Amino acid sequence: MVWKIQLLLFLAATANTTAEGRHDYPPQLMHTVNSLNKLLDYMLEPRSVIGDMIFGVVLARGQLAVLRRHLAQRQDVKMEPEDLSAISILENKCEEIYRKYMPIRLRAIKENYDIIVDNVVREELWDVDYPLTFGKLRKVPRRSLIKRGPHGEPQKLTSKQRLALLLSGRPNETESDSCISLLIHPQLCGTSPSCWNIMANKDEEIHGYSLTHRLLYLQIARQLGCGGRVEFADSEAAIRSLCSDILVELKRIVELQVPAGFWDLFLEEVSLCGMEGFAEFLNPLFIDWILPLQTPAGCFADRVQDGWLDAPIEPPALSIRRKREDGDLGDGCTMHITGMAAIFLALNIRATIEIWNPDVPLPSLYREQD
Ligand SMILES: *[C@@H]1O[C@H](CO)[C@@H](O)[C@H](O)[C@H]1NC(C)=O
């Protein structure tokens, strides 16, 4: 029941209006800030980490820096430096994690993954600053995108259907890594006919990680400064088109009530397209869904506490493939989902302050203990 209301609100919110007005933003913002703080403290504890997790933190730092700059430039309110301290504290923790863990991260078995991490996971590359606005994407179909049972309940997915939704189409992970590493080595902004054939192919149906990895490929190319190359000249339009497709995918996943195994993809879709400024991907309800995925230790897990989601939770082993060296952190946490949670939270802190409720006071980080 609760879920149904949330779904309705979501559909209302994606119908090209701003998020619904009665949301109680100040406490939610405080929880989001505290959650990110706790996550970063968790990451600061010494442990072996892989590049994926640091990438999430680097993206998060970028969004916090963008927010801090925007707030400092605001004419309507005079920001004192101490007003920005919560943002600065989070930003500093991100930088500390980056400085501390990049040099000692686990090296991958595959060489091209290391090439990617060394060259792409760089703080100075990811100050991605686009205004958060609605209306640049194609409209999402209003009709339901999934099969429903006799009482309108969403169908349960078989594991084959899950797999198809998570990763059908190209690129697969190997192809994705190899095409991204070609952007760096042997020469900057390199590509190949087969990579281009995969990444720019508009004729095949793709889902899940294949979609987000095409987006990520173009985002990385742009951030590396490849826009001048003829292949990448039209990247902005291609990014908009991919995010339009990803928005449809997101609606489908939400209609399915974000099944077990899909939270990682959910975070990736919201974060990568939200960071492009497509406000359709940002929704205060999503924050309410994500916060309970944080374990008491501070990392994020693809399972739900408190039973607010009715869908049966299957053991994480599932038959779904685990992402590369997924970096199991215990408690059901993985490094990939934990890194994605960092950028998700930072981006949504920005959205709360910049689009949903510009008047919401910035929480001080330690208010809960006052
Ligand atoms: C990815 O696709 C290629 C074909 O393009 C295939 O040879 C390879 O086995 C696939 N890798 C995985 C991990 O599925």
The ligand as an ORCA input file, in Angstrom:
! r2SCAN-3c Opt
* xyz 0 1
  C      31.386    -10.147    -24.454
  O      31.091    -10.199    -25.823
  C      32.106    -10.792    -26.646
  C      31.637    -10.738    -28.071
  O      31.577     -9.432    -28.499
  C      32.361    -12.216    -26.226
  O      33.421    -12.774    -26.991
  C      32.685    -12.274    -24.749
  O      32.777    -13.622    -24.332
  C      31.626    -11.550    -23.925
  N      32.092    -11.482    -22.556
  C      31.327    -11.755    -21.530
  C      31.960    -11.628    -20.200
  O      30.175    -12.072    -21.652
*
